[in-house]
């Protein structure tokens, strides 16, 4: 782990949790943001995969979405108790659960990386490794549009800040998140 950068002092004791649809760039932006702040970064999907000894796709195929969502909820609840600075990439569907939304808000500042379905589809490609896109025979953009519409209210409810990332590279998105945090938290 790298030592905290000069900007990290202003965020001491805070956590930043990135939510959004698959393809919004949560994992990449979280890593960039964490590097700038000198904080650790974690991904709730990675936590679930390590505990299960299987990929998200394998968990969905073997055990079903309900088992995956329960493991995801456990990973999110574990975030509540800690107080060290941390940047977290949260799985795209985690916000559907009201309990998860409450736990996320209790754990830190929640930032919604918002993008249009066309942007998301361009970023996820065929979606073959994404369990929720590989069923139903829909094109990725159509499936993502449906999921985004279903989840929009949940993202809105969970988020302290919204950052639109359609036209932004990962580096630019990290800049936008940092700017939003600085403005909103008066840091």
C-alpha positions in Angstrom: 0.0 0.0 0.0 1.4 3.4 -0.9 1.6 6.2 1.7 -1.1 8.8 1.7 -0.7 11.6 -0.8 -1.1 15.3 0.1 -4.8 15.3 -0.8 -5.5 12.4 1.4 -5.1 14.5 4.6 -8.2 16.4 3.6 -10.2 13.2 3.4 -8.9 11.5 6.6 -11.4 9.1 8.1 -13.7 9.3 5.1 -14.7 6.6 2.6 -15.7 6.9 -1.0 -18.0 4.3 -2.5 -18.6 4.2 -6.3 -21.9 2.8 -7.6 -23.3 2.6 -11.0 -24.2 0.2 -13.9 -21.7 -2.3 -15.3 -19.5 -0.5 -17.7 -19.7 2.8 -15.9 -16.0 2.4 -15.0 -16.3 1.9 -11.2 -13.4 -0.4 -10.8 -11.0 1.6 -13.0 -12.0 5.0 -11.5 -11.8 3.6 -8.0 -8.2 2.4 -8.6 -7.3 5.8 -10.0 -8.9 7.7 -7.2 -7.3 5.5 -4.6 -3.9 6.0 -6.1 -4.3 9.8 -6.0 -5.4 9.7 -2.4 -2.9 7.1 -1.3 -5.8 5.0 0.0 -6.5 1.3 -0.3 -9.1 0.3 -2.9 -11.4 -2.7 -2.8 -14.1 -4.1 -5.1 -17.2 -5.8 -3.6 -17.3 -8.3 -6.5 -13.6 -9.3 -5.7 -14.4 -9.8 -2.1 -17.3 -12.1 -3.0 -15.2 -14.0 -5.5 -12.4 -14.5 -3.0 -14.8 -15.8 -0.3 -16.6 -18.1 -2.8 -13.5 -19.3 -4.6 -15.4 -18.6 -7.9 -16.0 -15.8 -10.3 -19.3 -13.8 -10.3 -20.4 -15.6 -13.4 -19.6 -19.0 -11.9 -21.5 -18.1 -8.7 -24.5 -17.0 -10.8 -24.4 -20.2 -12.9 -23.7 -22.6 -9.9 -25.7 -21.0 -7.1 -28.0 -18.4 -8.7 -28.4 -14.7 -8.3 -29.9 -14.9 -4.8 -26.8 -16.5 -3.4 -24.6 -14.0 -5.0 -26.7 -11.1 -3.7 -26.5 -12.5 -0.2 -22.7 -12.7 -0.4 -22.6 -9.2 -1.8 -24.7 -7.9 1.0 -22.3 -9.4 3.5 -19.4 -7.7 1.8 -21.2 -4.4 2.0 -22.2 -4.8 5.7 -18.5 -5.4 6.5 -17.7 -1.9 5.2 -19.9 -0.2 7.8 -17.7 -0.9 10.8 -14.3 0.3 9.4 -13.1 3.8 9.7 -9.9 3.8 7.7 -10.0 5.8 4.5 -11.0 3.6 1.6 -12.2 3.7 -2.0 -14.8 1.0 -2.8 -16.1 -0.1 -6.2 -19.5 -1.5 -5.5 -21.2 -4.2 -7.7 -23.7 -2.7 -10.1 -26.8 -4.4 -8.7 -26.0 -4.0 -5.0 -28.2 -0.8 -4.8 -31.4 -2.7 -5.6 -31.5 -3.8 -1.9 -32.7 -1.1 0.4 -30.6 -2.6 3.2 -27.5 -2.3 1.0 -28.3 1.3 0.1 -28.6 2.1 3.8 -25.3 0.3 4.6 -23.5 2.1 1.7 -24.7 5.5 3.0 -23.6 4.6 6.5 -20.2 3.5 5.2 -19.2 6.8 3.5 -19.8 9.1 0.6 -21.6 7.3 -2.2 -20.9 8.6 -5.8 -23.0 7.4 -8.7 -21.1 7.1 -11.9 -24.0 7.6 -14.3 -23.8 6.7 -18.0 -26.2 6.2 -20.9 -27.0 2.6 -22.0 -25.1 3.2 -25.4 -22.0 4.2 -23.4 -22.3 1.2 -21.1 -22.8 -1.2 -24.0 -19.7 0.1 -25.8 -17.7 -0.5 -22.7 -19.0 -4.0 -21.9 -18.9 -5.3 -25.4 -20.7 -8.6 -25.9 -21.5 -9.0 -22.3 -20.7 -12.7 -22.3 -18.9 -12.5 -19.0 -21.8 -10.5 -17.4 -24.5 -12.9 -16.1 -27.3 -10.4 -16.3 -26.5 -9.6 -19.9 -26.1 -13.1 -21.1 -29.7 -14.2 -20.6 -32.9 -13.2 -22.4 -31.3 -13.0 -25.8 -31.3 -9.2 -25.8 -28.6 -7.1 -27.3 -26.3 -5.6 -24.6 -27.6 -2.0 -25.1 -31.2 -3.1 -24.8 -30.5 -5.2 -21.7 -28.5 -2.4 -20.1 -31.2 0.1 -20.9 -33.8 -2.1 -19.1 -31.5 -2.6 -16.1 -30.6 1.1 -15.9 -34.3 2.1 -16.0 -35.1 -0.5 -13.2 -32.2 0.7 -11.0 -32.3 4.4 -11.6 -34.3 5.2 -8.5 -32.1 3.0 -6.4 -29.0 4.7 -7.6 -30.5 8.1 -7.0 -31.6 7.0 -3.5 -28.1 5.7 -2.6 -26.0 8.5 -4.0 -24.7 11.5 -2.2 -23.2 12.7 -5.5 -23.9 12.0 -9.2 -21.1 12.2 -11.8 -21.9 11.8 -15.5 -19.2 9.8 -17.2 -20.4 9.4 -20.8 -17.9 11.6 -22.4 -15.1 11.0 -19.9 -12.1 8.7 -20.0 -11.3 6.9 -16.8 -8.7 9.6 -15.9 -11.2 12.3 -16.6 -13.9 10.5 -14.6 -11.6 10.3 -11.6 -10.9 14.0 -12.0 -14.7 14.7 -12.0 -15.2 12.5 -8.9 -12.4 14.3 -7.1 -13.8 17.7 -8.0 -17.3 16.7 -6.9 -16.0 15.4 -3.6 -14.0 18.5 -3.0 -16.9 20.8 -3.7 -19.5 18.8 -1.9 -17.5 18.0 1.2 -15.8 21.5 1.3 -12.4 19.9 1.4 
